[in-house]
Amino acid sequence: MVQLRRGYPWGLLSVILFTVICILVWTEGAVGFDESVITAVQGQQSPWLTRVMESFSWLGSTLVVTVLALAMLSFLAFVLGHRKELILFVAVVGGAPLLNTLLKIWFKRERPDINRLVEEAGYSFPSGHSMAAFALYGALTYLLWKHIRSRTGKIALVVFASAIVLSIGLSRVYLGVHYPSDVLGGYLASGVWLGLMIEIFQRMNKEVRVLRKAASSR
């Protein structure tokens, strides 16, 4: 079973893939991919599916992510006693929107203007909903991983988190407010941020343990 202990491998892979996406977006090399996926996804539009996708999009909104983050903070603190790990959770979930804002300002990519079912302001790349969802559920998965003993439970956790994150990203393409490359870029940008924060958190924990061991041996 894969171990979610170190952020470095995941973060490095995300850096490489995010760099590729950025180059493709910057050089307009993702146009063909974006158009093909948009055509396939929006070709499935129907009234009931639109309502479903609007619901998933709502799950990735700032309000809902904030409420869920506060609920998860309470659970981590008072149920699992994760006082120290709250710092990691806050850094990941709170830092992702700031990183998203900086990246949007840098790339200044306009949103799709064809077959848009809802209106959204601001730039398109990377998707803020996708970044927020990946950061929230990615951090939660990492923190809950060691508390789940069974292989089945761990698989269920990953499948549930992945399904929510992917559904939120797909909804943004379906509703016409993001290109598929925006969504992928959002996932990967959050992957970089999550990996970096996990690595820093692990290193800090290691240093604290070394200092405590040295102090106790005196």
Backbone as CSV, one residue per row, in Angstrom:
resi,resn,N_x,N_y,N_z,CA_x,CA_y,CA_z,C_x,C_y,C_z
1,MET,0.852,-1.206,0.000,0.000,0.000,0.000,0.880,1.247,0.000
2,VAL,0.529,2.210,-0.825,1.298,3.442,-0.893,1.266,4.149,0.450
3,GLN,2.399,4.688,0.865,2.477,5.398,2.132,2.492,6.909,1.891
4,LEU,1.589,7.617,2.526,1.516,9.068,2.362,2.290,9.739,3.481
5,ARG,3.601,9.556,3.495,4.392,10.069,4.601,5.243,11.271,4.225
6,ARG,5.753,11.289,3.023,6.649,12.363,2.643,6.034,13.182,1.521
7,GLY,6.231,14.502,1.578,5.675,15.358,0.550,6.575,15.526,-0.652
8,TYR,7.889,15.241,-0.486,8.854,15.529,-1.547,8.547,14.830,-2.871
9,PRO,8.347,13.493,-2.905,8.098,12.835,-4.197,6.861,13.361,-4.903
10,TRP,5.771,13.530,-4.137,4.526,14.023,-4.732,4.685,15.470,-5.195
11,GLY,5.349,16.263,-4.392,5.560,17.661,-4.746,6.419,17.816,-5.977
12,LEU,7.484,17.009,-6.085,8.381,17.080,-7.240,7.657,16.687,-8.517
13,LEU,6.873,15.615,-8.447,6.097,15.198,-9.615,5.113,16.286,-10.026
14,SER,4.477,16.912,-9.049,3.527,17.993,-9.339,4.223,19.189,-9.971
15,VAL,5.432,19.504,-9.506,6.201,20.615,-10.077,6.468,20.366,-11.558
16,ILE,6.912,19.156,-11.877,7.231,18.818,-13.269,5.991,18.918,-14.149
17,LEU,4.898,18.310,-13.707,3.669,18.315,-14.505,3.056,19.708,-14.590
18,PHE,3.131,20.472,-13.492,2.590,21.827,-13.514,3.390,22.707,-14.464
19,THR,4.696,22.517,-14.503,5.535,23.274,-15.435,5.135,22.985,-16.875
20,VAL,4.862,21.716,-17.169,4.428,21.335,-18.518,3.111,22.020,-18.867
21,ILE,2.151,21.982,-17.937,0.852,22.626,-18.172,1.021,24.124,-18.390
22,CYS,1.858,24.756,-17.571,2.083,26.200,-17.697,2.647,26.558,-19.064
23,ILE,3.600,25.761,-19.532,4.196,26.008,-20.853,3.146,25.861,-21.946
24,LEU,2.324,24.830,-21.839,1.281,24.605,-22.840,0.259,25.737,-22.842
25,VAL,-0.110,26.206,-21.665,-1.068,27.317,-21.573,-0.451,28.590,-22.117
26,TRP,0.797,28.853,-21.736,1.479,30.085,-22.145,1.667,30.151,-23.659
27,THR,1.955,28.985,-24.280,2.210,28.936,-25.724,0.967,28.559,-26.527
28,GLU,-0.171,28.442,-25.837,-1.432,28.033,-26.450,-1.351,26.634,-27.045
29,GLY,-0.486,25.820,-26.474,-0.352,24.446,-26.935,-1.426,23.513,-26.407
30,ALA,-2.240,24.015,-25.482,-3.293,23.177,-24.900,-4.643,23.383,-25.577
31,VAL,-4.680,24.206,-26.623,-5.955,24.554,-27.253,-6.683,23.321,-27.785
32,GLY,-5.967,22.469,-28.502,-6.587,21.274,-29.069,-7.144,20.352,-28.001
33,PHE,-6.360,20.136,-26.958,-6.801,19.301,-25.838,-8.032,19.900,-25.175
34,ASP,-7.980,21.205,-24.900,-9.105,21.875,-24.242,-10.379,21.766,-25.062
35,GLU,-10.272,22.034,-26.352,-11.457,22.013,-27.206,-12.066,20.617,-27.289
36,SER,-11.210,19.604,-27.374,-11.705,18.223,-27.470,-12.455,17.814,-26.208
37,VAL,-11.875,18.135,-25.049,-12.505,17.757,-23.785,-13.789,18.546,-23.559
38,ILE,-13.761,19.847,-23.852,-14.959,20.676,-23.681,-16.104,20.149,-24.545
39,THR,-15.799,19.801,-25.794,-16.821,19.275,-26.698,-17.426,17.984,-26.151
40,ALA,-16.569,17.106,-25.640,-17.044,15.826,-25.104,-17.879,16.019,-23.845
41,VAL,-17.417,16.893,-22.953,-18.113,17.101,-21.676,-19.422,17.848,-21.875
42,GLN,-19.373,18.952,-22.613,-20.576,19.756,-22.786,-21.576,19.105,-23.737
43,GLY,-21.122,18.105,-24.467,-22.038,17.356,-25.325,-23.015,16.503,-24.535
44,GLN,-22.746,16.349,-23.242,-23.622,15.554,-22.372,-24.618,16.416,-21.599
45,GLN,-24.675,17.699,-21.897,-25.509,18.610,-21.111,-26.994,18.247,-21.176
46,SER,-27.623,18.327,-20.012,-29.062,18.111,-19.883,-29.503,18.860,-18.632
47,PRO,-30.783,19.164,-18.496,-31.240,19.929,-17.323,-30.877,19.287,-15.991
48,TRP,-31.087,17.973,-15.861,-30.806,17.325,-14.571,-29.309,17.274,-14.290
49,LEU,-28.501,17.033,-15.356,-27.052,16.972,-15.157,-26.498,18.353,-14.830
50,THR,-27.101,19.378,-15.399,-26.672,20.744,-15.083,-26.892,21.048,-13.610
51,ARG,-28.012,20.604,-13.067,-28.271,20.816,-11.636,-27.247,20.071,-10.777
52,VAL,-26.894,18.863,-11.200,-25.883,18.086,-10.470,-24.542,18.806,-10.500
53,MET,-24.164,19.285,-11.677,-22.875,19.956,-11.819,-22.845,21.286,-11.067
54,GLU,-23.955,21.970,-11.038,-24.027,23.200,-10.247,-23.833,22.901,-8.760
55,SER,-24.340,21.758,-8.320,-24.174,21.364,-6.915,-22.714,21.060,-6.606
56,PHE,-22.042,20.345,-7.506,-20.624,20.056,-7.299,-19.792,21.336,-7.335
57,SER,-20.138,22.235,-8.239,-19.427,23.511,-8.309,-19.600,24.295,-7.015
58,TRP,-20.801,24.250,-6.464,-21.089,24.923,-5.189,-20.222,24.362,-4.070
59,LEU,-19.948,23.053,-4.103,-19.101,22.426,-3.084,-17.678,22.978,-3.104
60,GLY,-17.269,23.505,-4.251,-15.923,24.067,-4.351,-15.877,25.569,-4.167
61,SER,-17.011,26.177,-3.831,-17.058,27.627,-3.643,-16.338,28.043,-2.370
62,THR,-15.976,29.308,-2.301,-15.228,29.822,-1.151,-15.990,29.616,0.151
63,LEU,-17.294,29.894,0.127,-18.110,29.764,1.334,-18.122,28.330,1.851
64,VAL,-18.409,27.387,0.959,-18.517,25.983,1.373,-17.167,25.439,1.814
65,VAL,-16.111,25.758,1.065,-14.772,25.289,1.438,-14.372,25.837,2.801
66,THR,-14.720,27.094,3.067,-14.399,27.696,4.364,-15.138,26.990,5.494
67,VAL,-16.434,26.739,5.293,-17.234,26.055,6.319,-16.710,24.640,6.555
68,LEU,-16.421,23.919,5.474,-15.898,22.562,5.604,-14.535,22.552,6.287
69,ALA,-13.710,23.533,5.949,-12.379,23.619,6.560,-12.484,23.843,8.061
70,LEU,-13.403,24.718,8.477,-13.595,24.970,9.909,-14.113,23.721,10.622
71,ALA,-15.025,23.005,9.965,-15.551,21.768,10.550,-14.448,20.722,10.689
72,MET,-13.611,20.621,9.670,-12.513,19.660,9.712,-11.467,20.052,10.744
73,LEU,-11.244,21.349,10.900,-10.324,21.821,11.936,-10.813,21.396,13.317
74,SER,-12.098,21.560,13.546,-12.678,21.164,14.834,-12.546,19.665,15.055
75,PHE,-12.791,18.895,14.002,-12.678,17.437,14.106,-11.246,17.022,14.417
76,LEU,-10.294,17.606,13.705,-8.884,17.267,13.918,-8.428,17.648,15.321
77,ALA,-8.898,18.794,15.792,-8.433,19.301,17.088,-9.078,18.587,18.263
78,PHE,-10.394,18.432,18.221,-11.110,17.963,19.405,-11.417,16.463,19.402
79,VAL,-11.452,15.850,18.221,-11.724,14.414,18.149,-10.426,13.613,18.082
80,LEU,-9.517,14.037,17.189,-8.261,13.307,17.026,-7.121,13.898,17.845
81,GLY,-7.325,15.094,18.376,-6.276,15.725,19.169,-5.065,16.139,18.360
82,HIS,-5.286,16.502,17.107,-4.200,16.886,16.207,-3.833,18.361,16.377
83,ARG,-3.456,18.770,17.556,-3.154,20.189,17.770,-2.019,20.664,16.862
84,LYS,-0.953,19.887,16.820,0.224,20.278,16.047,-0.056,20.270,14.544
85,GLU,-0.831,19.296,14.088,-1.083,19.147,12.665,-2.079,20.172,12.130
86,LEU,-2.725,20.906,13.029,-3.603,21.989,12.590,-2.814,23.030,11.808
87,ILE,-1.557,23.208,12.174,-0.710,24.185,11.481,-0.570,23.805,10.015
88,LEU,-0.325,22.520,9.769,-0.205,22.044,8.391,-1.509,22.246,7.634
89,PHE,-2.621,21.875,8.241,-3.926,21.989,7.587,-4.229,23.439,7.221
90,VAL,-4.008,24.348,8.161,-4.274,25.769,7.918,-3.352,26.309,6.829
91,ALA,-2.083,25.910,6.856,-1.129,26.389,5.859,-1.517,25.941,4.456
92,VAL,-1.932,24.686,4.326,-2.298,24.151,3.014,-3.585,24.784,2.498
93,VAL,-4.631,24.724,3.316,-5.947,25.207,2.881,-5.983,26.731,2.783
94,GLY,-5.314,27.415,3.698,-5.299,28.874,3.660,-4.365,29.439,2.614
95,GLY,-3.290,28.714,2.316,-2.317,29.215,1.347,-2.713,29.001,-0.096
96,ALA,-3.514,27.973,-0.370,-3.899,27.659,-1.745,-4.617,28.816,-2.450
97,PRO,-5.595,29.484,-1.813,-6.252,30.615,-2.486,-5.302,31.775,-2.777
98,LEU,-4.353,32.005,-1.889,-3.380,33.073,-2.120,-2.500,32.743,-3.317
99,LEU,-2.053,31.494,-3.393,-1.251,31.060,-4.536,-2.061,31.151,-5.819
100,ASN,-3.326,30.772,-5.752,-4.200,30.837,-6.919,-4.335,32.264,-7.438
101,THR,-4.506,33.204,-6.523,-4.630,34.612,-6.914,-3.375,35.098,-7.623
102,LEU,-2.217,34.757,-7.091,-0.948,35.166,-7.698,-0.780,34.566,-9.090
103,LEU,-1.136,33.300,-9.238,-1.004,32.643,-10.538,-1.976,33.227,-11.562
104,LYS,-3.193,33.529,-11.138,-4.160,34.138,-12.052,-3.663,35.499,-12.545
105,ILE,-3.108,36.285,-11.642,-2.579,37.601,-12.013,-1.414,37.449,-12.984
106,TRP,-0.604,36.431,-12.764,0.574,36.223,-13.605,0.181,35.792,-15.026
107,PHE,-0.726,34.827,-15.141,-1.067,34.281,-16.456,-2.125,35.109,-17.191
108,LYS,-3.038,35.731,-16.444,-4.075,36.582,-17.058,-4.827,35.873,-18.197
109,ARG,-5.152,34.643,-18.009,-5.875,33.897,-19.043,-7.369,34.166,-18.927
110,GLU,-7.972,34.547,-20.035,-9.403,34.822,-20.034,-10.204,33.518,-19.985
111,ARG,-11.378,33.594,-19.421,-12.242,32.416,-19.328,-12.852,32.076,-20.693
112,PRO,-13.319,30.840,-20.862,-14.036,30.487,-22.098,-15.258,31.391,-22.265
113,ASP,-15.584,31.728,-23.488,-16.724,32.624,-23.723,-17.800,31.983,-24.592
114,ILE,-17.750,30.656,-24.724,-18.734,29.937,-25.528,-19.492,28.947,-24.642
115,ASN,-20.806,28.960,-24.757,-21.655,28.005,-24.031,-21.404,28.046,-22.526
116,ARG,-21.351,29.234,-21.973,-21.167,29.387,-20.529,-22.533,29.349,-19.844
117,LEU,-22.707,28.395,-18.928,-23.996,28.223,-18.257,-24.142,29.091,-17.022
118,VAL,-23.035,29.511,-16.445,-23.048,30.422,-15.302,-22.003,31.499,-15.549
119,GLU,-22.136,32.606,-14.853,-21.193,33.707,-15.018,-20.186,33.722,-13.875
120,GLU,-18.931,33.899,-14.221,-17.856,33.995,-13.239,-16.944,35.144,-13.631
121,ALA,-16.504,35.898,-12.641,-15.573,36.994,-12.898,-14.146,36.507,-12.680
122,GLY,-13.187,37.296,-13.136,-11.786,36.983,-12.883,-11.160,36.132,-13.973
123,TYR,-9.873,35.901,-13.811,-9.125,35.121,-14.790,-9.375,33.627,-14.625
124,SER,-8.883,32.860,-15.598,-9.260,31.455,-15.711,-8.225,30.465,-15.177
125,PHE,-6.937,30.748,-15.379,-5.893,29.769,-15.035,-5.099,30.190,-13.814
126,PRO,-4.944,29.262,-12.864,-5.579,27.944,-12.740,-6.934,28.048,-12.040
127,SER,-7.712,26.996,-12.111,-9.047,26.989,-11.503,-8.966,27.098,-9.984
128,GLY,-9.624,28.116,-9.432,-9.635,28.304,-7.985,-10.415,27.218,-7.263
129,HIS,-11.539,26.796,-7.856,-12.333,25.721,-7.253,-11.513,24.430,-7.167
130,SER,-10.794,24.130,-8.243,-9.991,22.903,-8.276,-8.856,22.960,-7.265
131,MET,-8.212,24.110,-7.163,-7.123,24.260,-6.199,-7.624,24.124,-4.770
132,ALA,-8.733,24.780,-4.479,-9.279,24.745,-3.117,-9.701,23.332,-2.728
133,ALA,-10.372,22.638,-3.655,-10.834,21.277,-3.368,-9.662,20.325,-3.163
134,PHE,-8.659,20.430,-4.023,-7.490,19.548,-3.902,-6.756,19.805,-2.592
135,ALA,-6.601,21.072,-2.242,-5.905,21.416,-0.993,-6.671,20.892,0.220
136,LEU,-7.986,21.112,0.234,-8.813,20.711,1.375,-8.819,19.196,1.565
137,TYR,-9.186,18.473,0.518,-9.313,17.024,0.646,-7.959,16.321,0.622
138,GLY,-6.968,16.944,-0.031,-5.625,16.377,-0.001,-5.023,16.437,1.384
139,ALA,-5.155,17.587,2.040,-4.633,17.739,3.402,-5.363,16.815,4.368
140,LEU,-6.684,16.726,4.220,-7.462,15.864,5.110,-7.070,14.397,4.929
141,THR,-6.888,13.973,3.682,-6.484,12.591,3.411,-5.138,12.283,4.047
142,TYR,-4.204,13.208,3.908,-2.874,13.007,4.497,-2.957,12.876,6.017
143,LEU,-3.747,13.721,6.652,-3.817,13.730,8.112,-4.591,12.533,8.678
144,LEU,-5.580,12.048,7.926,-6.380,10.918,8.413,-5.765,9.562,8.077
145,TRP,-4.839,9.551,7.140,-4.272,8.306,6.614,-3.766,7.376,7.711
146,LYS,-2.969,7.903,8.618,-2.337,7.048,9.633,-3.325,6.547,10.687
147,HIS,-4.506,7.167,10.755,-5.506,6.753,11.739,-6.401,5.635,11.212
148,ILE,-6.308,5.365,9.921,-7.113,4.303,9.320,-6.233,3.071,9.179
149,ARG,-6.570,2.020,9.890,-5.720,0.833,9.947,-5.911,-0.107,8.764
150,SER,-7.135,-0.237,8.292,-7.411,-1.234,7.256,-7.087,-0.714,5.862
151,ARG,-6.676,-1.630,5.005,-6.405,-1.297,3.608,-7.673,-0.787,2.919
152,THR,-8.794,-1.441,3.229,-10.071,-1.049,2.630,-10.448,0.374,3.025
153,GLY,-10.240,0.705,4.289,-10.555,2.049,4.758,-9.714,3.108,4.078
154,LYS,-8.444,2.815,3.877,-7.557,3.773,3.214,-7.945,3.965,1.750
155,ILE,-8.283,2.851,1.105,-8.725,2.946,-0.288,-10.009,3.760,-0.381
156,ALA,-10.939,3.521,0.543,-12.208,4.258,0.555,-11.975,5.750,0.756
157,LEU,-11.039,6.102,1.631,-10.715,7.505,1.878,-10.203,8.178,0.615
158,VAL,-9.268,7.523,-0.069,-8.686,8.087,-1.286,-9.724,8.182,-2.398
159,VAL,-10.537,7.140,-2.540,-11.570,7.141,-3.584,-12.583,8.250,-3.336
160,PHE,-13.017,8.406,-2.085,-13.994,9.449,-1.752,-13.424,10.839,-2.033
161,ALA,-12.214,11.102,-1.536,-11.601,12.416,-1.731,-11.372,12.694,-3.211
162,SER,-10.889,11.688,-3.940,-10.624,11.859,-5.370,-11.908,12.123,-6.145
163,ALA,-12.975,11.407,-5.792,-14.253,11.575,-6.487,-14.799,12.987,-6.311
164,ILE,-14.711,13.517,-5.096,-15.195,14.872,-4.840,-14.368,15.891,-5.616
165,VAL,-13.051,15.758,-5.544,-12.159,16.715,-6.210,-12.346,16.672,-7.725
166,LEU,-12.403,15.474,-8.291,-12.580,15.342,-9.739,-13.946,15.854,-10.187
167,SER,-14.976,15.605,-9.392,-16.327,16.066,-9.743,-16.413,17.585,-9.738
168,ILE,-15.751,18.213,-8.774,-15.741,19.679,-8.721,-15.032,20.241,-9.945
169,GLY,-13.896,19.661,-10.295,-13.171,20.125,-11.475,-13.966,19.924,-12.751
170,LEU,-14.585,18.754,-12.888,-15.390,18.462,-14.074,-16.558,19.429,-14.194
171,SER,-17.151,19.787,-13.067,-18.297,20.702,-13.088,-17.921,22.063,-13.657
172,ARG,-16.685,22.485,-13.430,-16.253,23.798,-13.919,-16.114,23.805,-15.441
173,VAL,-15.701,22.673,-15.991,-15.622,22.543,-17.449,-17.027,22.437,-18.031
174,TYR,-17.868,21.633,-17.420,-19.246,21.438,-17.874,-20.002,22.760,-17.912
175,LEU,-19.823,23.582,-16.886,-20.548,24.856,-16.789,-19.950,25.942,-17.677
176,GLY,-18.819,25.652,-18.301,-18.244,26.580,-19.271,-17.441,27.722,-18.692
177,VAL,-17.016,27.600,-17.436,-16.273,28.701,-16.809,-14.769,28.431,-16.731
178,HIS,-14.359,27.219,-17.134,-12.936,26.892,-17.127,-12.587,25.965,-18.280
179,TYR,-11.358,26.096,-18.755,-10.802,25.125,-19.682,-10.329,23.901,-18.884
180,PRO,-10.288,22.729,-19.510,-9.745,21.555,-18.811,-8.324,21.776,-18.298
181,SER,-7.517,22.502,-19.053,-6.145,22.775,-18.600,-6.126,23.672,-17.370
182,ASP,-7.160,24.490,-17.180,-7.277,25.284,-15.943,-7.456,24.358,-14.741
183,VAL,-8.304,23.354,-14.938,-8.594,22.410,-13.858,-7.357,21.579,-13.522
184,LEU,-6.700,21.051,-14.550,-5.476,20.283,-14.325,-4.409,21.149,-13.664
185,GLY,-4.297,22.386,-14.135,-3.337,23.308,-13.535,-3.642,23.573,-12.074
186,GLY,-4.933,23.665,-11.742,-5.328,23.873,-10.348,-4.959,22.695,-9.468
187,TYR,-5.223,21.486,-9.972,-4.850,20.290,-9.209,-3.345,20.248,-8.961
188,LEU,-2.582,20.499,-10.015,-1.125,20.376,-9.911,-0.519,21.483,-9.063
189,ALA,-1.057,22.697,-9.174,-0.554,23.797,-8.338,-0.786,23.487,-6.866
190,SER,-1.961,22.959,-6.552,-2.232,22.569,-5.165,-1.376,21.379,-4.757
191,GLY,-1.084,20.493,-5.714,-0.210,19.364,-5.428,1.183,19.824,-5.047
192,VAL,1.677,20.841,-5.753,2.983,21.425,-5.420,2.948,22.019,-4.018
193,TRP,1.905,22.795,-3.744,1.780,23.467,-2.445,1.629,22.456,-1.311
194,LEU,0.789,21.455,-1.512,0.584,20.424,-0.498,1.876,19.658,-0.228
195,GLY,2.569,19.280,-1.294,3.824,18.555,-1.130,4.868,19.369,-0.395
196,LEU,4.944,20.665,-0.720,5.906,21.549,-0.058,5.596,21.680,1.424
197,MET,4.324,21.891,1.752,3.941,22.055,3.151,4.150,20.768,3.955
198,ILE,3.868,19.624,3.340,4.091,18.349,4.030,5.578,18.146,4.302
199,GLU,6.399,18.461,3.324,7.845,18.287,3.502,8.375,19.191,4.608
200,ILE,7.935,20.443,4.622,8.352,21.370,5.682,7.872,20.869,7.038
201,PHE,6.627,20.414,7.083,6.051,19.899,8.326,6.839,18.692,8.840
202,GLN,7.191,17.781,7.938,7.951,16.597,8.331,9.337,16.969,8.845
203,ARG,9.978,17.908,8.180,11.321,18.323,8.604,11.278,19.017,9.966
204,MET,10.268,19.845,10.177,10.133,20.517,11.471,9.900,19.502,12.589
205,ASN,9.059,18.514,12.320,8.807,17.469,13.313,10.077,16.698,13.643
206,LYS,10.859,16.423,12.612,12.105,15.685,12.815,13.076,16.482,13.677
207,GLU,13.179,17.789,13.395,14.081,18.639,14.178,13.624,18.741,15.632
208,VAL,12.310,18.830,15.835,11.776,18.902,17.202,12.095,17.623,17.964
209,ARG,11.934,16.472,17.300,12.240,15.199,17.960,13.717,15.099,18.328
210,VAL,14.585,15.578,17.429,16.027,15.548,17.700,16.367,16.432,18.889
211,LEU,15.767,17.630,18.927,16.027,18.552,20.036,15.524,17.981,21.359
212,ARG,14.344,17.362,21.340,13.795,16.772,22.562,14.654,15.604,23.040
213,LYS,15.133,14.817,22.096,15.981,13.688,22.458,17.290,14.169,23.066
214,ALA,17.851,15.240,22.467,19.102,15.793,22.984,18.906,16.373,24.378
215,ALA,17.749,17.044,24.579,17.474,17.655,25.881,17.260,16.593,26.960
216,SER,16.599,15.490,26.586,16.318,14.447,27.578,17.557,13.647,27.957
217,SER,18.575,13.661,27.088,19.787,12.888,27.361,20.798,13.645,28.210
218,ARG,20.503,14.906,28.508,21.438,15.708,29.300,21.318,15.357,30.781
